[in-house]
Amino acid sequence: MSEKFGFELQHIDKYTGARAGVFHTPHGDILTPVYMPVGTQGTVKGVYPKDLKEAGSSIILANTYHLYERPSDTLVKEAGGLHKFMNWDGPILTDSGGFQVFSLAKLNKITDEGVYFNSSIDGAKHFFTPEKAVEIQENLGADIIMAFDQCSEYGYTHEQAEAAMNRTHKWLERCFKAKTREDQALFPIVQGNFYGDLRLESLKFCKEYAVDGIAIGGLSVGEPKPLMYEMLDILRPQLPENMPRYLMGVGSPDCLIEGVKRGVDMFDCVLATRIARNGTAFTSHGKVVARNGKYKQDFSALDDECSCYCCKNYTKAYLRHLINVGEMLSAMLLSLHNITFLHKLMADMREAIFADSLTDFAKEFYAKYGE
């Protein structure tokens, strides 16, 4: 661990190996396991920062690619960094922008030097290198930054996946050479697609660069969930014990539970706010599609086991009304609820880990939730 970061492993569930810990960062402590809400453009859509804190958010994620395009990382730096710019005084994690360069750019050309791509906004030409990705993230000033990587698609051949992995490893070396800020933790990203031998090879390489934490990328990209769990099972025995393990882009309740059971400490996903904008909520008894007609005269709370502002003050009938007339308040309330729900899930799992009862907790959760 570097001087400004530290990780305390407080307890390991003796039946599952799930971990509870504390990750110390320059902007505060993070209790793990933890779900990180995603604030792509420098804001978690539809939720005030003060409400995020009240909901239990200890760290949020922002997106390098999007902030580079608008308003620009240099403007954010001029504003005093991302914490000040977005009025969030807790820890922030930024991704490298690699996934967006590959998935959102109108056109891209991948080389060993970097990636040429056309902006998803105006088609302007750009060139991302590992050095550029680090420079942008240093300008943004997040506590935790990600190495630039090539996320290979589900369905890649072994040869294609190996080439992407090797390029990711070369870029990782360059990222660490480019890094200058001591108040930022740089996480390497394990790749290797869905080939166990490549995953283990990538993990072995990345561990040499894992100072403050390590990330697992390239999962939850369209594959069947059991295949993702299989990859985590393969990696788990070789993952470092003394630092946080971050599974990127995973945030449905069942995947959070299965990830924690497999020794993962950190998660992020846009799902909570995305489905909220479409009128769907996580609840203790499964998903509720609040726009559905059966809730027209349902004057009960969205989730009778939730104490968030939405559940304490509004009914399913009112939420359905807001959705059907296009009021933005529906997305705000459902986003706040979904984030609160996932934070409570993580807190409950943390408590279960200390009690060595995560297996029983998971069974009880699934029995009610229905997945």
N, C-alpha and C positions, 0 to 999 in steps of 0.2 A: 504493500500500500504506500502511496505517496503521502507526503506530510499533511496535506490538507484534507485527506480522505481516510476513512477507516471503516471496517466492517466487523461487527461483533456477532458471532453465531451464538444465539442464546439457548436454543433447544432444538433437538432433532426428534421428531416423532419416531418412537422405537418400532412401530409397525410398518410405516410407509417410507420413512426417511425424509419426510417433508421438513422444511427448515423454517425457523422463526429467528429473526435477527434485527439488527439496527445498522443502517448505513449512514455514516456521518459524512456530511458534505459542507462546503462553505456557507450554504444558505439554509442549513438546518438538517435535522435528523429525519431519516425515513425508516419507519417500521416496516419490516418485511415479513411475509409476502405482501406485495403492494401492486395495486392497479393504478396506472397512470392515465388520466384523461388526456385526450389529444387536442391540443390547441394549434391546429395546422397553420393558421395565418397569424399566430400571435394572440389567439383568443380561443377558448373552448366555446364553441358555437352556442349562443343562447343562454350562457350562464355567467353571472357576475363573479369576479374573483373572490369577493367576500363570501358568496354563497358556496363556491367550491371549497373554501376552507371549512365552512360550517358543515358541509357534506362529508368532510373527512379527507379531502385531497391534500397530500403532503408534497407531491411533485407532479408537474405536468410536462407534456411533450410538445415541442414545436417543430416545424418542418423547414429544413434548410433550403430546399429547392424553392418553395413558395415564397419564403421571406427574401431570398436572393432576387427573385423576379419582382416582387412588390412587398415592401417599399424599397428594398435593397439592403443588404447587410451593412453597407457603409453608412446609410442613413440611421439604421438602428444603433450602430456604434456611436454616431454623432449625438444621438438622443441619450446616451449614457448606458447603452446595452439593453438587452431584451427584458431583463427584470424591471428596469425603470420604465422602459417604453410601454410595457403592457401592465405595469403596476402589479407585479407579482413578486413578493419577496421570499418565496420559498424556492426550493431547488427546481431547475429546469433541465430537461434532456432534449437535445436536438439530434435528429437522425442525420445521416450524411447527405441525403438528397439522391443517393444512388437509385433507390427503388423508383422514385418519381422520374428520374432521367430516362429510365428504361420503359416505364409504363405510361407516362403522360406525354412525353415529347412527341411532336408530330412526326419527326424523323430523327433517327439517331444512328451514329456509326461508332462502334466500339473498337478501340485500338488498345494496345498495351500502354500507350502513353496516357490515354484518357478517353472521354466520350464527347464526340461532336453531336450536338442536337439542336433542333429548332424549338423555340419557345412554344409552350402550349397556349400562350396568350396571344402573341402577335407574330409568331413565326420567325422571330429574330434568331440569328445563329449564335450559339454559345459553345464553349468548350470547358468541360469539367475535368479536372485532374484530381488526384489525391491531395496534392498541395492546395489546390483551389478549395476543395471541400473543407479542409482544416482551416484555411484562412477565413472562409465565410463563417464557420462556427466560432472561431476566435473573435471575430467582429461581433457576432451575436452575443457571446459571453455566457453561454449555458454552462451549468456545472458539469454535466456529463455530455460528451460528444462522441460521435460514432465514426469509425473508420469507413472510408469510401470502399464499397464492395460491389460486386456484380451478382445480383440475385438471379439465379438461373430458374427458368420456368419449370413447372410441373410437366413432365413428359419429355424432358431433355434425355438424350442418350447418355450413357456413362462417359463417353468421350467428350460430348459437349459440356457436361457437368464438370468434368475434370479440368477442362480448359478454363471455364469460368472460375473455378476454385483457385487454380494456380494464378490467374490474373488477380483475384482478390487478395491472395497472399503477397504478391509483389506490391500491390497498392497499399497493403497494410504496412509494409516496411517503409514505404515512402511517407505515409501519414505520420508515423512515429518520428521520422526524421524532421518533418515539417512542423511538428507541434512545438510551440514556444511558451505557452501559458501554464504555470504551475498550479493555477487555481481551477484547472479543468481536468477531468478524468477522461481518458480516451479508451473506449471499449473496442477491442477487436471483435469481428463478427465471424462466427463459424458458418461456413457454407458447405456445399457438397451434395445439394439436391436430395434425392431420396435413395442414395446409395450408402449403405452403412460403412463400407470401407473408406469412401471419400469423406464422410462425416468425421470419422475417427482421425483420418489424416489431417483434416482441416483443424480439428480441435487440438491435436498435438502441436501444430504450427502456431496456432493462435495463443496457446498457453504461454509461449515464450514472450508474448507481448502483452499479456494480461496482467496489468499492474494493479488496477483498482476494480476491475470487473470484466465480465465477458458476456457477449451477446450471442444468441442463436438466431440466425436469419434464414430466410428461404423456406420457412414453414408457414402453414395457413395461407397457402397460395392457390387453393383450389383442389388440393388433394383430399381423399377421404380422411376423416379424423383419426381412425385407427392407424393409418400410415404415419401421421404426425407423431402419435404416441409411440410408435415403434422406433422412430428416429430418436426421440427423447430417451427411450429406454436404452438404446445403444450408446448414447453419449453419457448418460448419467454416471456410470462408474468412473469415468475419466475426467469429469468436470472438477475444477478446482474447488476446494472446500472453503478457503479463507477469503472469498470475495463474492459479491452478488452475481447471480446468473440471471440474465435478461432474455426472455423469449419475446421476440419482436412480432407485433401485429396480431396478438391473440387476446380476446376479451369477451367471449361468450361465457356465461356462467359455467357450463360443463367443461369447457376447455381450461378455464381458470382452475377449477378443481383438479382436473387431471394433470395439469402442469405443476401445480403445487405438490401433488402426490409424487411427482417425479423429480422433486428437488429444485424447482425453479423459484426464484425470488421476486422477479420484476416482470410486469406485463404492461402492454399498451394496446389500445385498439380504438378506432373511431365508431365502432358498432353502437355503443350506448347512445351517442347523440344522433347518429345517422338514423337508426330505427325510430328514435323519438320524433324526428322531423317527419317521419312517415306514419306517425300515430300509433306506434307500438311501444309497449313497456315490458320490462322484466318485472315479475312479481314473485312472491313466495310460492305461488301456486301455478307458475308457468307464465308464458307470454300472454299479454292481453292486447288485442288489436282494438284500440279504443274507438276507432271510427265505425266499428261494426254496429249494425242496427239493433242488436240485442241489448246494447247499453243505453238505448234512448231514454228509458225510464229507470235506469239503475242508479239509485241515489246513494250507493255505498262508496266507500273510499277505493281508490285504485288498488291499494294493498293494505289490508288491515293490520299487517305486521310491520309496516314502515312508518317512521315518525318524521319523514321529510315534510317540507312546507306544502308540497302538492297533496300528499296523502292526508295531512291534518286538516286541510281547508277546502278541498274540492272533491266532487263526485265524478264517477265515470260518465254520468249523463252530461255534466258540464264540460268535461274534457272532450266528449264526442261532439258536442255542439261547437266548441272552439275549432276543432279539426275540420268539421264540415263547412264552416263558414270562412275558413282560411285565416283564422286569427293566429298571429305569431306566438301568442301566449301559450298555445297548446304545446308547441315545440320547446319553449322555455321550461314549462312545468314538467313535461315528460323527460327532458334532458336532465334536469335537476334530480328527478326521481331515479332515473336509470343509473346515474353516477352514484347517488347515495346508496342504491341497492348493491352495486358492485363493491363499494367501499365496505359496506356492512358484511358482505360475503367474505371479503379478505380478512376483516377483523375477526369474524367468527371462526374462520379457518385458523388464524393465528392462535386464538384461544384454544381451539381443539388440538393444535400441535403441542402446546404446553401441557395439555392433559393427556397426550398420547392417544387421542380418540378421533383422529381425522377420518379414519375408515368409517366409523359409525356416523360421524357428521355427514360424510358424503352420501351414505346410504339414505339417511333421513332426508337430506336435501333433495336427492333424486326422486324419492317417493312422493314428495309434495310437488316438486317442480315439473316432473313428468318427462325428464330426459335421461 
